[in-house]
Amino acid sequence: MDFPKIMETRRSIDYFDPARPVTEHTVKQIVQLAAQTPSAFNLQPWQLLVFRTPEARERLMRVAGKQRKITDAPAVLMVLGDKFGWRMAHPAAEQAWSSFVELGYMNEDLREWYEAETKALFGTEKESTIFAVKNAAMFAMSLMLAAKHYEVDSHPLGGYLHDEVAREFGIPGNFIIVMLIALGHFDKKYRPQPPKWRKSYEEIVLDTL
Ligand SMILES: Cc1cc2nc3c(=O)[nH]c(=O)nc-3n(C[C@H](O)[C@H](O)[C@H](O)COP(=O)(O)O)c2cc1C
């Protein structure tokens, strides 16, 4: 499927076909493709919890707004954004830094600047939260588009109380649960879902300066 078609035909699907699973292999392919998502300083501050068993999805559904799509879909991804993914003590930050140097994007001399800059940009509660959500939300969009590429339908879900879900699954405080993404296949016994209203170019662009 070409890219415009992926964009135009992706829907948040309301009915998942219970007879069509999404294999672990396909989930892996989707995640690996979405891993190409860009991120601030290439820090990739995202992680996933994958809910596959009916028991795990039932438990998630109960605390996540009781939305049936969570139990109807064969797999649900919990997208986590890491507020502290920029700290040098974090393995991903060290890896991002050393790969910048190895690939010639940065010079070893810039390390102090890099550490100071990430701290200045992301070092407060507010900024670290924005950092986590901003980057992980982009990853989430990539997951949905990658899913569509592999002919898997999806549904993003944000209608839950964050701390209730975090408490139920013991999610550490450095993580924001950015959204859930239900994965599966549209149940064709239902009427196809038409594309929804979208803003036009004129409605989106406020001004050209
Ligand atoms: C961050 C986010 C949170 C959402 N949360 C919910 C939700 O909790 N329940 C729900 O039914 N739909 C939810 N949606 C789906 C939106 O309603 C849907 O994306 C929107 O109506 C556009 O429809 P489309 O995705 O089919 O184009 C969410 C979407 C996003 C991006």
The ligand as a Gaussian input file, in Angstrom:
#p B3LYP/6-31G(d) Opt

LIG

0 1
 C       -4.668000      10.241000      21.780000
 C       -5.961000       9.626000      21.331000
 C       -6.830000       9.139000      22.280000
 C       -8.038000       8.547000      21.890000
 N       -8.834000       7.983000      22.839000
 C       -9.942000       7.315000      22.468000
 C      -10.725000       6.618000      23.435000
 O      -10.387000       6.567000      24.618000
 N      -11.835000       5.974000      23.004000
 C      -12.211000       5.969000      21.697000
 O      -13.230000       5.352000      21.378000
 N      -11.474000       6.605000      20.764000
 C      -10.348000       7.267000      21.107000
 N       -9.554000       7.860000      20.154000
 C       -9.911000       7.710000      18.722000
 C      -10.432000       8.995000      18.103000
 O      -11.745000       9.229000      18.479000
 C      -10.278000       8.897000      16.565000
 O       -8.916000       8.785000      16.254000
 C      -10.872000      10.109000      15.847000
 O      -12.269000      10.155000      16.011000
 C      -10.572000      10.086000      14.359000
 O      -11.019000       8.887000      13.793000
 P      -10.069000       7.975000      12.905000
 O       -8.892000       7.581000      13.772000
 O      -10.878000       6.794000      12.499000
 O       -9.618000       8.785000      11.742000
 C       -8.368000       8.472000      20.514000
 C       -7.467000       8.976000      19.574000
 C       -6.282000       9.515000      19.960000
 C       -5.320000       9.999000      18.899000

